[in-house]
């Protein structure tokens, strides 16, 4: 008998099944990903750790629909991205996936508020709606008092918190972060991570975070690494 709906575990928002990716280096074929699988559910945060060159960025790029796998499936909120053409794939990425990078990539000529408003306006929201949501998101990362500041007037940690607010501006279902605290001192890294975790839990996003910071990894729901091209759990 099937469980009643409320008893069922929700479907993952991000799922990769048996993903394969090889690169040719000279005449040598390098199997970076070989049947790599993973799923992340709403509100869950998973850490992806491992040495440089182990395939973390490749995996994140494939999960973020920036790169196609040679084989295997990538499902975003249940939608098989491999079955979509280029346009629809781009739409799915823009509407469902948020990115946070090691370097904030904020627009220097615009205020913190505008940096969070712009992706929403590009997505069709009017100025007032975008401003209201941007204010709420900046408040969630503790930056309501800094909304009018340009990035150059903010500290490294504050810039990264604006980048986190921007990454969820269009209410993505999946959040992918590549070394989001890699450029910060340990205390600031902890603070930025705290805000990233709060945003993930309160918005019910599924987050996959590449990090070298063991302490932060330990604060996530599980720790994964890539071994022989496969995703394995190590904590
Ligand atoms: P990580 O993010 O863990 O440092 P990457 O995903 O960047 O690892 O790289 C994994 C391996 O794949 C490395 O050996 C890298 O040199 C190789 N690689 C990545 N991208 C390419 C590419 N476009 N062409 C050839 N080799 C690549």
Boltz pocket constraint, residues with backbone or C-beta under 6 A from the ligand:
constraints:
  - pocket:
      binder: B
      contacts: [[A, 23], [A, 24], [A, 25], [A, 30], [A, 32], [A, 50], [A, 51], [A, 52], [A, 53], [A, 54], [A, 55], [A, 56], [A, 57], [A, 58], [A, 59]]
      max_distance: 6.0
